[in-house]
């Protein structure tokens, strides 16, 4: 999916590209990137929705507003909002609410998914992408993320989306893998501060769930 220029170096780029292709995301869409972080996904969405679209880059950390502003300087359709996922409140209903690597850190994942479901228009979409951290491997040993509240939330993600009142339209898992120097090793070193060297690495599988809100009437 060549439109996702902002994610060209993202090792988890393919699951996002697959999801957006599945939805048919195109110009004019209104989107929310919940837990936007540095804004890479927000910029990628902005490139796809064009100047007639809008992307709300939402994050609970006020410092990310400046990060998103720098990343999205050329995209006036990106609007940065400082909000926690549990308090999500947008100026308008959106066509798509998206989150990635967010629910593993929040206090109550279901509350956030419900807020995302409420934020989309009838017939709109919620896409959540979360890891099964313990299924990742470094040299054959399980991967761990002790600072995450729900490190394996991806394993229950389809149920969370269903319990939020959405229809589960599609769900799958993907895990980038590599050995020796390369994007997977570099990503892991950045994430953990530990260089795995020449050990084989299987990053935590990222579970993608596509949910749809029921249409009014």
Backbone as CSV, one residue per row, in Angstrom:
resi,resn,N_x,N_y,N_z,CA_x,CA_y,CA_z,C_x,C_y,C_z
1,UNK,0.860,-1.190,0.000,0.000,0.000,0.000,0.893,1.235,0.000
2,UNK,1.178,1.774,-1.158,2.160,2.843,-1.287,1.729,4.139,-0.628
3,UNK,0.430,4.279,-0.336,-0.047,5.530,0.250,0.488,5.727,1.669
4,UNK,0.896,4.644,2.348,1.333,4.759,3.731,2.806,5.149,3.805
5,UNK,3.146,6.291,3.214,4.533,6.729,3.167,5.105,6.969,4.559
6,UNK,4.284,7.500,5.468,4.762,7.822,6.802,5.144,6.613,7.625
7,UNK,4.778,5.407,7.164,5.084,4.188,7.903,6.057,3.289,7.156
8,UNK,6.807,3.840,6.236,7.654,2.993,5.405,8.723,2.256,6.196
9,UNK,9.127,2.775,7.370,10.159,2.120,8.169,9.575,1.427,9.406
10,UNK,8.266,1.293,9.474,7.594,0.716,10.624,7.500,-0.802,10.438
11,UNK,8.069,-1.580,11.371,8.064,-3.025,11.197,6.653,-3.608,11.292
12,UNK,5.741,-2.885,11.944,4.359,-3.334,12.027,3.482,-2.642,10.985
13,UNK,4.085,-2.159,9.930,3.362,-1.418,8.896,2.334,-2.286,8.179
14,UNK,2.688,-3.536,7.895,1.810,-4.371,7.076,0.433,-4.619,7.706
15,UNK,0.346,-4.912,9.031,-0.991,-5.082,9.606,-1.874,-3.846,9.463
16,UNK,-1.286,-2.656,9.611,-2.064,-1.434,9.448,-2.498,-1.259,8.000
17,UNK,-1.569,-1.467,7.071,-1.906,-1.323,5.663,-3.010,-2.287,5.266
18,UNK,-2.943,-3.515,5.766,-3.970,-4.512,5.464,-5.330,-4.065,5.981
19,UNK,-5.350,-3.533,7.212,-6.616,-3.097,7.806,-7.226,-1.932,7.026
20,UNK,-6.401,-0.950,6.672,-6.923,0.220,5.969,-7.381,-0.144,4.559
21,UNK,-6.687,-1.083,3.928,-7.125,-1.558,2.625,-8.459,-2.283,2.747
22,UNK,-8.602,-3.052,3.812,-9.858,-3.773,4.064,-11.025,-2.802,4.212
23,UNK,-10.771,-1.648,4.832,-11.823,-0.654,5.048,-12.100,0.188,3.810
24,UNK,-11.117,0.303,2.930,-11.260,1.209,1.794,-11.091,2.656,2.189
25,UNK,-10.236,2.921,3.171,-9.980,4.295,3.608,-9.576,5.164,2.419
26,UNK,-10.212,6.331,2.305,-9.944,7.166,1.137,-10.115,8.638,1.499
27,UNK,-9.998,9.495,0.511,-10.065,10.937,0.729,-11.410,11.342,1.342
28,UNK,-11.297,12.299,2.260,-12.495,12.846,2.880,-12.895,12.200,4.195
29,UNK,-12.250,11.094,4.562,-12.614,10.419,5.809,-12.209,11.267,7.011
30,UNK,-12.986,11.143,8.093,-12.648,11.696,9.404,-12.125,10.553,10.257
31,UNK,-10.958,10.724,10.861,-10.317,9.649,11.617,-9.829,10.159,12.963
32,UNK,-9.732,9.240,13.924,-9.104,9.525,15.211,-8.021,8.496,15.452
33,UNK,-6.810,8.970,15.721,-5.683,8.114,16.082,-5.511,8.245,17.586
34,UNK,-6.033,7.273,18.334,-6.083,7.359,19.791,-4.818,6.728,20.373
35,UNK,-4.097,7.510,21.176,-2.785,7.088,21.625,-1.768,7.330,20.523
36,UNK,-1.790,8.546,19.979,-1.058,8.863,18.748,0.454,8.866,18.907
37,UNK,0.954,9.057,20.135,2.405,9.083,20.328,3.054,10.164,19.484
38,UNK,4.104,9.785,18.748,4.825,10.747,17.931,4.128,11.152,16.658
39,UNK,3.006,10.530,16.334,2.204,10.975,15.199,2.461,10.276,13.884
40,UNK,3.257,9.200,13.876,3.550,8.532,12.608,2.289,8.014,11.927
41,UNK,1.420,7.353,12.702,0.183,6.830,12.123,-0.738,7.974,11.714
42,UNK,-0.785,9.028,12.523,-1.621,10.186,12.188,-1.224,10.774,10.846
43,UNK,0.082,10.879,10.603,0.567,11.415,9.336,0.208,10.478,8.189
44,UNK,0.369,9.175,8.403,0.012,8.214,7.363,-1.474,8.296,7.021
45,UNK,-2.313,8.444,8.038,-3.755,8.593,7.792,-4.038,9.890,7.040
46,UNK,-3.351,10.974,7.432,-3.562,12.261,6.775,-3.232,12.192,5.292
47,UNK,-2.182,11.455,4.958,-1.808,11.327,3.551,-2.892,10.614,2.743
48,UNK,-3.638,9.735,3.419,-4.668,8.980,2.721,-5.993,9.732,2.641
49,UNK,-6.348,10.482,3.682,-7.644,11.164,3.672,-7.592,12.491,2.927
50,UNK,-6.391,13.013,2.661,-6.258,14.234,1.877,-6.714,15.478,2.616
51,UNK,-6.691,16.588,1.919,-7.010,17.872,2.553,-8.488,18.011,2.890
52,UNK,-9.328,17.212,2.261,-10.756,17.253,2.591,-11.095,16.371,3.787
53,UNK,-10.130,15.591,4.260,-10.338,14.747,5.426,-9.861,15.425,6.686
54,UNK,-9.913,14.675,7.784,-9.452,15.216,9.068,-8.954,14.068,9.926
55,UNK,-7.878,14.313,10.661,-7.319,13.317,11.567,-7.122,13.953,12.935
56,UNK,-7.777,13.388,13.935,-7.583,13.835,15.309,-6.518,12.935,15.943
57,UNK,-5.363,13.538,16.270,-4.270,12.812,16.908,-4.422,12.991,18.413
58,UNK,-4.849,11.935,19.094,-5.232,12.022,20.506,-4.212,11.285,21.363
59,UNK,-3.704,11.971,22.397,-2.781,11.318,23.320,-2.912,11.982,24.685
60,UNK,-2.674,11.204,25.735,-2.828,11.743,27.092,-1.633,12.576,27.534
61,UNK,-0.508,12.452,26.831,0.707,13.170,27.207,0.761,14.517,26.484
62,UNK,0.690,15.626,27.214,0.723,16.935,26.553,1.963,17.152,25.691
63,UNK,3.074,16.500,26.037,4.305,16.684,25.267,4.172,16.147,23.846
64,UNK,3.270,15.203,23.652,3.119,14.649,22.303,2.485,15.655,21.350
65,UNK,1.797,16.654,21.881,1.232,17.677,20.995,2.328,18.308,20.132
66,UNK,3.466,18.623,20.757,4.575,19.208,20.000,5.168,18.198,19.021
67,UNK,5.258,16.917,19.443,5.780,15.887,18.548,4.900,15.731,17.325
68,UNK,3.590,15.656,17.543,2.655,15.523,16.424,2.710,16.750,15.535
69,UNK,2.805,17.930,16.145,2.864,19.160,15.363,4.074,19.166,14.435
70,UNK,5.211,18.701,14.953,6.405,18.635,14.110,6.245,17.590,13.010
71,UNK,5.718,16.425,13.369,5.571,15.349,12.389,4.558,15.699,11.307
72,UNK,3.532,16.470,11.689,2.429,16.757,10.771,2.447,18.185,10.258
73,UNK,3.605,18.819,10.271,3.702,20.235,9.895,3.124,20.514,8.509
74,UNK,3.246,19.570,7.613,2.756,19.774,6.244,1.311,19.317,6.057
75,UNK,0.669,18.899,7.155,-0.685,18.343,7.045,-1.625,19.124,7.962
76,UNK,-2.262,20.132,7.412,-3.144,20.975,8.224,-4.395,20.239,8.679
77,UNK,-4.673,19.078,8.087,-5.858,18.323,8.474,-5.646,17.498,9.744
78,UNK,-4.428,17.527,10.309,-4.153,16.825,11.559,-4.346,17.781,12.729
79,UNK,-5.220,17.407,13.657,-5.518,18.222,14.833,-5.119,17.432,16.075
80,UNK,-4.180,17.961,16.862,-3.694,17.276,18.057,-4.583,17.613,19.249
81,UNK,-4.996,16.582,19.984,-5.827,16.747,21.172,-5.166,16.022,22.340
82,UNK,-5.129,16.664,23.495,-4.590,16.037,24.693,-5.738,15.465,25.503
83,UNK,-5.929,14.154,25.376,-6.995,13.456,26.086,-6.538,12.035,26.392
84,UNK,-7.001,11.508,27.513,-6.829,10.083,27.778,-7.880,9.312,26.987
85,UNK,-7.553,8.094,26.636,-8.514,7.276,25.896,-9.812,7.097,26.657
86,UNK,-9.731,7.019,27.989,-10.933,6.853,28.802,-11.826,8.083,28.767
87,UNK,-11.267,9.235,28.358,-12.015,10.494,28.325,-12.245,10.981,26.895
88,UNK,-12.126,10.096,25.923,-12.199,10.490,24.524,-13.490,11.252,24.215
89,UNK,-13.325,12.457,23.677,-14.462,13.296,23.307,-14.029,14.149,22.118
90,UNK,-14.573,13.853,20.951,-14.154,14.530,19.722,-15.171,15.586,19.306
91,UNK,-14.733,16.567,18.533,-15.652,17.625,18.084,-16.719,17.130,17.111
92,UNK,-16.523,15.962,16.517,-17.476,15.422,15.549,-17.352,13.907,15.540
93,UNK,-18.397,13.258,15.027,-18.321,11.816,14.840,-17.347,11.516,13.699
94,UNK,-16.577,10.448,13.843,-15.571,10.116,12.846,-15.945,8.812,12.127
95,UNK,-15.315,8.619,10.976,-15.528,7.389,10.215,-14.704,6.235,10.769
96,UNK,-13.549,6.563,11.351,-12.630,5.550,11.853,-11.990,6.024,13.142
97,UNK,-12.023,5.161,14.160,-11.245,5.365,15.381,-10.231,4.230,15.452
98,UNK,-8.966,4.599,15.569,-7.870,3.631,15.499,-7.001,3.718,16.743
99,UNK,-6.518,2.558,17.214,-5.500,2.572,18.263,-4.520,1.432,18.025
100,UNK,-3.285,1.645,18.457,-2.239,0.628,18.343,-1.301,0.766,19.532
101,UNK,-1.000,-0.352,20.191,-0.132,-0.346,21.376,-0.629,0.652,22.422
102,UNK,-1.925,0.740,22.587,-2.532,1.636,23.578,-3.168,0.851,24.720
103,UNK,-3.971,-0.146,24.394,-4.779,-0.831,25.403,-3.940,-1.600,26.412
104,UNK,-2.722,-1.991,26.038,-1.872,-2.695,26.996,-1.417,-1.788,28.130
105,UNK,-1.547,-0.460,27.963,-1.076,0.484,28.981,-2.194,1.111,29.810
106,UNK,-3.432,1.082,29.349,-4.508,1.785,30.055,-4.986,0.961,31.246
107,UNK,-5.745,1.613,32.126,-6.237,0.915,33.314,-7.301,-0.107,32.941
108,UNK,-8.290,0.299,32.135,-9.380,-0.584,31.763,-9.573,-0.553,30.244
109,UNK,-9.042,-1.534,29.533,-9.117,-1.523,28.066,-10.539,-1.443,27.522
110,UNK,-11.486,-2.134,28.139,-12.847,-2.133,27.614,-13.453,-0.738,27.625
111,UNK,-13.158,0.052,28.670,-13.679,1.419,28.735,-13.190,2.247,27.544
112,UNK,-11.927,2.054,27.152,-11.374,2.815,26.038,-12.017,2.381,24.721
113,UNK,-12.185,1.088,24.530,-12.806,0.606,23.292,-14.256,1.107,23.196
114,UNK,-14.940,1.147,24.305,-16.312,1.683,24.303,-16.326,3.158,23.912
115,UNK,-15.373,3.923,24.426,-15.281,5.336,24.056,-15.014,5.489,22.556
116,UNK,-14.151,4.634,22.018,-13.869,4.676,20.587,-15.116,4.318,19.781
117,UNK,-15.867,3.328,20.270,-17.106,2.945,19.584,-18.109,4.096,19.583
118,UNK,-18.192,4.805,20.696,-19.111,5.948,20.777,-18.678,7.100,19.878
119,UNK,-17.370,7.159,19.564,-16.838,8.287,18.790,-17.094,8.172,17.296
120,UNK,-17.413,6.961,16.816,-17.603,6.794,15.376,-19.078,6.946,15.007
121,UNK,-19.307,7.336,13.780,-20.669,7.487,13.271,-21.325,6.114,13.136
122,UNK,-22.665,6.050,13.066,-23.316,4.776,12.764,-22.788,4.197,11.451
123,UNK,-22.407,2.946,11.474,-21.782,2.331,10.311,-20.287,2.550,10.240
124,UNK,-19.727,3.349,11.174,-18.295,3.645,11.182,-17.491,2.499,11.765
125,UNK,-16.160,2.688,11.769,-15.233,1.600,12.056,-14.342,1.891,13.253
126,UNK,-14.026,0.843,13.996,-13.008,0.871,15.037,-11.974,-0.188,14.679
127,UNK,-10.706,0.224,14.625,-9.608,-0.720,14.386,-8.669,-0.651,15.583
128,UNK,-8.455,-1.789,16.223,-7.540,-1.874,17.362,-6.451,-2.887,17.033
129,UNK,-5.214,-2.527,17.347,-4.066,-3.401,17.116,-3.254,-3.477,18.399
130,UNK,-3.207,-4.651,19.001,-2.546,-4.830,20.296,-1.749,-6.128,20.312
131,UNK,-0.671,-6.192,21.105,0.223,-7.348,21.071,-0.185,-8.480,22.005
132,UNK,0.343,-9.651,21.706,0.412,-10.753,22.666,1.897,-10.835,23.024
133,UNK,2.289,-10.059,24.003,3.707,-9.838,24.272,4.457,-11.129,24.569
134,UNK,3.883,-11.987,25.399,4.597,-13.185,25.829,4.805,-14.187,24.702
135,UNK,4.111,-14.005,23.565,4.295,-14.897,22.423,5.514,-14.508,21.590
136,UNK,6.095,-13.327,21.820,7.318,-12.945,21.142,8.507,-13.741,21.671
137,UNK,9.548,-13.837,20.866,10.708,-14.629,21.260,12.005,-13.905,20.922
138,UNK,12.990,-14.012,21.820,14.351,-13.541,21.575,15.264,-14.727,21.831
139,UNK,15.879,-15.231,20.785,16.707,-16.416,20.947,15.936,-17.597,21.506
140,UNK,14.659,-17.661,21.226,13.822,-18.755,21.708,13.177,-18.513,23.053
141,UNK,13.604,-17.483,23.772,13.036,-17.187,25.087,11.870,-16.218,24.973
142,UNK,10.844,-16.364,25.839,9.670,-15.483,25.771,10.041,-14.017,25.991
143,UNK,9.379,-13.143,25.269,9.522,-11.701,25.398,8.692,-11.235,26.585
144,UNK,9.144,-10.228,27.301,8.366,-9.704,28.428,8.315,-8.180,28.357
145,UNK,7.253,-7.627,28.914,7.095,-6.179,28.990,6.512,-5.866,30.366
146,UNK,7.347,-5.886,31.413,6.848,-5.788,32.790,6.147,-4.482,33.113
147,UNK,6.424,-3.415,32.351,5.804,-2.138,32.665,4.394,-2.012,32.095
148,UNK,3.966,-2.969,31.274,2.635,-2.908,30.670,1.596,-3.485,31.628
149,UNK,0.452,-2.823,31.716,-0.612,-3.304,32.594,-1.258,-4.579,32.049
150,UNK,-1.386,-4.660,30.733,-2.079,-5.790,30.091,-1.223,-6.253,28.907
151,UNK,-0.097,-6.878,29.215,0.892,-7.175,28.182,0.366,-8.106,27.094
152,UNK,-0.609,-8.949,27.424,-1.154,-9.895,26.446,-2.584,-9.544,26.042
153,UNK,-2.921,-8.266,26.072,-4.295,-7.858,25.777,-4.733,-8.263,24.371
154,UNK,-3.779,-8.416,23.451,-4.138,-8.847,22.108,-4.869,-10.172,22.089
155,UNK,-4.594,-11.036,23.075,-5.210,-12.354,23.117,-6.713,-12.286,23.377
156,UNK,-7.170,-11.192,23.973,-8.606,-11.057,24.260,-9.233,-9.918,23.464
157,UNK,-8.493,-9.363,22.513,-8.961,-8.177,21.792,-10.273,-8.400,21.039
158,UNK,-10.476,-9.520,20.338,-11.777,-9.692,19.672,-12.955,-9.623,20.644
159,UNK,-12.778,-10.200,21.834,-13.850,-10.153,22.829,-14.081,-8.734,23.328
160,UNK,-13.022,-7.964,23.509,-13.176,-6.576,23.947,-13.977,-5.766,22.937
161,UNK,-13.659,-5.942,21.659,-14.369,-5.210,20.611,-15.838,-5.618,20.576
162,UNK,-16.088,-6.907,20.717,-17.478,-7.381,20.758,-18.211,-6.833,21.977
163,UNK,-17.554,-6.883,23.137,-18.193,-6.435,24.375,-18.420,-4.927,24.395
164,UNK,-17.726,-4.203,23.525,-17.951,-2.760,23.399,-19.173,-2.455,22.517
165,UNK,-19.835,-3.490,22.029,-21.045,-3.292,21.242,-20.826,-3.211,19.752
166,UNK,-19.645,-3.601,19.300,-19.320,-3.544,17.878,-19.403,-4.936,17.257
167,UNK,-19.691,-4.967,15.973,-19.636,-6.219,15.236,-18.194,-6.476,14.822
168,UNK,-17.670,-7.654,15.127,-16.312,-8.010,14.735,-16.353,-8.462,13.277
169,UNK,-15.808,-7.636,12.401,-15.846,-7.894,10.964,-14.660,-8.746,10.521
170,UNK,-13.512,-8.541,11.154,-12.318,-9.301,10.791,-11.345,-9.252,11.959
171,UNK,-10.496,-10.272,12.064,-9.483,-10.310,13.117,-8.374,-11.259,12.686
172,UNK,-7.120,-10.869,12.943,-5.984,-11.721,12.603,-4.763,-11.277,13.408
173,UNK,-3.686,-12.066,13.330,-2.446,-11.746,14.040,-1.265,-11.848,13.078
174,UNK,-0.296,-10.945,13.239,0.932,-10.963,12.443,2.115,-10.649,13.342
175,UNK,3.259,-11.289,13.058,4.449,-11.078,13.871,5.677,-10.946,12.979
176,UNK,6.277,-9.766,12.880,7.533,-9.628,12.138,8.642,-10.451,12.795
177,UNK,9.519,-11.023,11.990,10.609,-11.845,12.506,11.890,-11.529,11.750
178,UNK,13.029,-11.803,12.391,14.307,-11.558,11.729,15.449,-12.165,12.521
179,UNK,16.629,-12.099,11.940,17.829,-12.572,12.618,19.007,-11.710,12.164
180,UNK,19.834,-11.305,13.114,20.962,-10.453,12.769,20.537,-9.027,12.478
181,UNK,21.449,-8.201,11.948,21.146,-6.794,11.685,19.948,-6.632,10.755
182,UNK,19.106,-5.644,11.057,17.937,-5.389,10.232,16.873,-4.660,11.020
183,UNK,15.752,-4.331,10.377,14.704,-3.532,11.028,14.141,-4.174,12.289
184,UNK,13.971,-5.497,12.308,13.400,-6.153,13.489,14.332,-6.019,14.684
185,UNK,15.622,-6.257,14.466,16.609,-6.122,15.542,16.704,-4.676,16.017
186,UNK,16.704,-3.740,15.079,16.778,-2.321,15.444,15.552,-1.898,16.249
187,UNK,14.372,-2.377,15.842,13.140,-2.036,16.562,13.194,-2.569,17.988
188,UNK,13.619,-3.826,18.145,13.684,-4.419,19.471,14.685,-3.680,20.354
189,UNK,15.827,-3.303,19.793,16.831,-2.570,20.567,16.295,-1.214,21.014
190,UNK,15.540,-0.550,20.143,14.938,0.735,20.501,13.888,0.569,21.580
191,UNK,13.108,-0.504,21.468,12.007,-0.739,22.404,12.501,-1.119,23.791
192,UNK,13.537,-1.963,23.851,13.968,-2.524,25.130,15.291,-1.977,25.631
193,UNK,16.071,-1.329,24.746,17.392,-0.881,25.134,18.429,-1.993,25.116
194,UNK,18.032,-3.175,24.648,18.935,-4.328,24.593,19.092,-4.762,23.138
195,UNK,20.322,-4.847,22.675,20.600,-5.313,21.318,20.655,-6.839,21.328
196,UNK,19.767,-7.517,20.596,19.772,-8.984,20.613,20.925,-9.609,19.829
197,UNK,21.739,-8.775,19.174,22.863,-9.302,18.421,22.415,-10.179,17.266
198,UNK,22.954,-11.387,17.190,22.604,-12.305,16.114,21.525,-13.302,16.510
199,UNK,20.931,-13.127,17.696,19.863,-14.033,18.108,18.639,-13.860,17.209
200,UNK,17.960,-14.950,16.875,16.709,-14.822,16.112,15.640,-14.139,16.961
201,UNK,14.870,-13.285,16.319,13.844,-12.510,17.010,12.504,-12.706,16.319
202,UNK,11.486,-13.014,17.110,10.099,-12.958,16.648,9.412,-11.922,17.526
203,UNK,9.066,-10.795,16.943,8.418,-9.739,17.723,7.038,-10.200,18.181
204,UNK,6.506,-9.612,19.244,5.186,-10.017,19.715,4.144,-9.926,18.597
205,UNK,3.348,-10.979,18.406,2.280,-10.898,17.404,1.346,-9.732,17.694
206,UNK,1.016,-9.013,16.653,0.083,-7.894,16.766,-1.276,-8.358,16.265
207,UNK,-2.243,-8.378,17.169,-3.598,-8.786,16.813,-4.357,-7.559,16.306
208,UNK,-4.922,-7.676,15.136,-5.745,-6.615,14.564,-7.202,-7.040,14.585
209,UNK,-8.050,-6.179,15.096,-9.495,-6.435,15.075,-10.188,-5.246,14.420
210,UNK,-11.012,-5.545,13.459,-11.820,-4.530,12.783,-13.260,-4.682,13.290
211,UNK,-13.754,-3.636,13.937,-15.122,-3.631,14.420,-15.936,-2.560,13.732
212,UNK,-17.228,-2.806,13.613,-18.116,-1.831,12.967,-19.292,-1.519,13.878
213,UNK,-19.587,-0.229,13.967,-20.759,0.205,14.739,-22.012,-0.016,13.914
214,UNK,-23.082,-0.442,14.571,-24.340,-0.648,13.877,-24.885,0.631,13.290
215,UNK,-25.600,0.479,12.199,-26.210,1.633,11.556,-27.512,2.016,12.235
216,UNK,-27.775,3.312,12.303,-28.996,3.795,12.945,-30.220,3.313,12.196
217,UNK,-31.278,3.030,12.936,-32.519,2.613,12.304,-32.518,1.179,11.894
